[in-house]
Amino acid sequence: MTALLAGHIASGGLFIAALLALSNELPKSFLRFCAASTGASAALAALLDVGISRFVWLGLAIVAGLWYGALRRGGGARGAFLVLPATAAIVASVLFVVTTNTRGTDLLALSIAGSLSSSLMLGAVLVSMILGHWYLVDTSLSIAPLRNGARWLVVAVLLRFAVVAVVLLYGGFEVLRVGRPADFIFSTRGLFFMFRTLMGLIAPLLLTGLIWQTVKIRSTQSATGLLYVASFLVLFGESFSQFLLVATGYPL
């Protein structure tokens, strides 16, 4: 579970960092930090993984390293240089599902959607939180990148909500073994899903509204504090999601 969480952080972080770099308003130091940290996270996932999927994360770590090298040489912050990390992030999230799929084609599409939405949500909240710190050091930075990060976070949370809802309708309730409200308390799977939903989906959704409002009034310190809380909640929720994936085989 730790390997998958680290892999999703790496792929989502690399994708969001590349997208935010399109504005050409981000400092190279921030992009280098993102490339280095996502590369380290991907390398950790490759180290902890025990299956063939470790090579997926290893490849992502190599791409992150190449982007870091390009940024160190003064390039890698615009145009075609951003296509490689963004594409590699998407491919890694999809290939992980393909290489670990043991249920045939029944849940393949939903599993891919779950992997992509989890990566996007983790990447959006963590990269935006890190970006908020750059505003504390460099007050001259344009608010546009943080505003874009907040937008992507809203999109990511809504997409994650939608994927989980579809999975529930596609048989998720049955595998959770929850036939009545009391099962969400007295059933292990139901209890885990309740915590996963409350802390990993509903709470972040409420926070995204507050984050968006603070970014609109250029209160970067407040936005960064809220992003800290959102990061904790998302990490908590996705950790429970990985447990449910292992326990049920469904990307909840």
C-alpha positions in Angstrom: 0.0 0.0 0.0 2.9 2.4 0.8 4.4 1.7 -2.6 1.2 2.6 -4.4 0.6 5.7 -2.4 4.2 6.9 -3.1 3.7 6.1 -6.8 0.5 8.1 -7.0 2.1 11.0 -5.2 5.0 10.9 -7.7 2.8 10.6 -10.9 0.3 13.2 -9.7 2.9 15.6 -8.5 4.9 15.4 -11.7 1.7 15.9 -13.8 0.5 19.0 -11.8 3.9 20.6 -11.7 4.3 20.3 -15.5 0.8 21.8 -16.0 1.5 24.7 -13.6 4.8 25.3 -15.4 2.9 26.2 -18.6 2.1 29.6 -17.1 5.9 30.5 -17.4 5.5 32.3 -14.1 7.0 29.7 -11.7 10.5 30.0 -10.4 13.0 27.3 -11.6 13.8 26.5 -7.9 10.2 25.4 -7.3 10.1 23.2 -10.5 13.5 21.7 -9.5 12.1 20.9 -6.1 9.0 19.2 -7.6 11.1 17.2 -10.0 13.5 16.0 -7.3 10.7 15.2 -4.8 8.6 13.3 -7.3 11.6 11.4 -8.5 12.4 10.4 -4.9 8.8 9.4 -4.3 8.8 7.3 -7.5 12.1 5.7 -6.5 10.7 4.8 -3.1 7.7 3.2 -4.8 10.0 1.2 -7.0 12.0 0.1 -3.9 8.9 -1.0 -1.9 7.0 -2.6 -4.7 7.4 -6.3 -5.1 5.9 -6.9 -8.5 6.6 -6.1 -12.1 5.0 -2.7 -11.5 8.2 -1.6 -9.8 9.7 -1.0 -13.2 6.8 1.5 -13.9 7.8 3.6 -10.9 11.5 3.2 -11.8 10.8 4.6 -15.3 8.9 7.5 -13.8 11.8 8.2 -11.4 14.1 8.3 -14.5 11.8 10.8 -16.3 11.7 13.0 -13.2 15.5 12.9 -13.0 15.8 13.9 -16.7 13.5 16.8 -16.1 15.5 17.9 -13.1 18.6 17.8 -15.1 17.1 19.9 -17.9 16.0 22.4 -15.3 19.4 22.5 -13.8 20.9 23.3 -17.2 18.5 26.3 -17.6 15.8 24.6 -19.7 12.9 22.3 -19.1 10.4 24.9 -18.0 8.3 25.4 -21.2 7.0 23.9 -24.4 8.0 20.4 -25.4 10.1 19.9 -22.2 6.8 19.7 -20.2 5.2 17.1 -22.5 7.6 14.3 -21.3 6.9 14.5 -17.5 3.2 15.1 -18.0 2.8 12.2 -20.4 5.0 9.9 -18.3 2.9 10.6 -15.2 -0.3 9.6 -17.0 1.3 6.5 -18.6 2.7 5.4 -15.2 -0.7 5.6 -13.5 -2.3 3.5 -16.3 0.5 1.0 -16.6 0.5 0.3 -12.9 -3.2 -0.8 -13.2 -2.5 -2.9 -16.3 0.5 -4.7 -14.8 -1.2 -5.5 -11.5 -4.7 -6.3 -12.8 -5.9 -9.7 -11.7 -9.6 -9.4 -12.3 -9.7 -9.4 -16.1 -11.5 -6.6 -17.9 -14.4 -6.3 -15.4 -13.0 -3.5 -13.4 -10.1 -2.4 -15.7 -11.6 0.9 -16.8 -12.8 1.8 -13.3 -9.4 0.8 -11.8 -7.6 3.1 -14.4 -10.0 5.9 -13.5 -9.4 5.3 -9.8 -5.6 5.4 -10.3 -5.7 8.5 -12.4 -8.1 10.4 -10.1 -6.1 9.4 -7.0 -2.8 10.6 -8.6 -4.4 13.8 -9.7 -5.9 14.6 -6.2 -2.7 13.8 -4.4 -0.6 15.8 -6.9 -2.9 18.8 -6.9 -3.1 19.2 -3.1 0.6 18.5 -2.4 2.1 20.6 -5.2 -0.3 23.5 -4.4 0.7 23.3 -0.7 4.4 23.4 -1.6 3.8 26.2 -4.0 2.2 28.2 -1.2 5.5 28.2 0.6 7.2 29.9 -2.3 4.9 32.9 -1.8 6.1 33.2 1.8 9.6 33.6 0.5 9.0 35.5 -2.7 6.2 37.9 -2.3 6.6 39.2 -5.9 5.3 35.9 -7.4 2.2 36.2 -9.5 -1.0 34.8 -7.9 -1.8 33.0 -11.2 0.0 29.7 -10.5 -1.5 29.3 -7.1 -4.9 30.1 -8.5 -4.4 27.4 -11.2 -3.3 25.0 -8.5 -6.5 25.7 -6.6 -8.6 25.1 -9.8 -6.9 21.8 -10.4 -7.5 20.8 -6.8 -11.3 21.5 -7.2 -11.3 19.4 -10.4 -9.4 16.6 -8.8 -11.7 16.3 -5.7 -14.8 16.4 -7.9 -13.4 13.8 -10.2 -12.4 11.5 -7.3 -15.9 11.9 -5.9 -17.4 10.9 -9.2 -15.1 7.8 -9.6 -15.9 6.5 -6.1 -19.7 7.1 -6.7 -19.5 5.1 -10.0 -17.6 2.3 -8.3 -20.2 2.1 -5.5 -23.0 1.8 -8.1 -21.0 -0.9 -10.0 -20.9 -3.3 -7.0 -19.0 -1.3 -4.3 -21.8 -1.6 -1.8 -21.8 -5.4 -2.1 -18.1 -5.8 -1.6 -18.2 -3.4 1.4 -20.9 -5.6 2.9 -23.0 -2.7 4.0 -26.7 -3.4 3.8 -27.8 -1.0 6.5 -26.5 2.2 8.1 -25.2 0.3 11.2 -22.8 -1.6 9.0 -20.8 1.5 8.5 -19.9 1.3 12.2 -19.9 -2.4 13.0 -18.4 -3.6 9.8 -14.6 -3.2 9.3 -14.9 -2.4 5.7 -17.8 -0.1 6.3 -16.0 1.7 9.0 -12.9 2.2 6.9 -15.0 3.4 4.0 -16.8 5.9 6.3 -13.5 7.4 7.5 -12.2 7.3 3.9 -15.3 9.3 2.7 -15.6 11.8 5.5 -11.9 12.7 5.8 -10.7 11.9 2.3 -13.5 13.3 0.2 -16.1 15.4 2.0 -13.7 17.4 4.2 -11.3 18.2 1.3 -14.3 19.2 -0.8 -15.4 21.7 1.8 -11.8 22.9 2.2 -11.4 23.6 -1.5 -14.1 26.2 -1.3 -12.2 28.0 1.5 -8.9 27.6 -0.4 -10.4 29.1 -3.5 -11.8 32.1 -1.6 -8.5 32.8 0.1 -6.6 32.6 -3.2 -9.1 35.0 -4.8 -8.3 37.7 -2.2 -4.6 36.9 -2.5 -4.3 35.7 1.1 -1.5 33.2 0.3 -0.6 32.5 4.0 -4.2 31.5 4.8 -4.4 29.4 1.6 -1.1 27.6 2.5 -2.4 26.8 6.0 -5.7 25.4 4.5 -3.7 23.4 2.0 -1.7 21.9 4.8 -4.9 20.6 6.4 -6.2 19.4 3.0 -2.9 17.6 2.4 -3.2 15.7 5.6 -6.9 14.8 5.0 -6.2 13.6 1.4 -3.2 11.5 2.4 -5.3 10.0 5.2 -8.2 9.3 2.9 -6.1 7.8 0.1 -4.3 5.6 2.6 -7.7 4.1 3.6 -8.6 3.9 -0.1 -5.5 1.7 -0.7 -6.5 -0.6 2.2 -10.0 -1.0 0.7 -8.5 -1.6 -2.8 -6.4 -4.5 -1.3 -9.3 -5.8 0.8 -12.0 -5.7 -1.9 -10.3 -5.3 -5.3 -12.4 -2.2 -5.9 -10.9 1.3 -6.3 -12.9 2.9 -3.5 
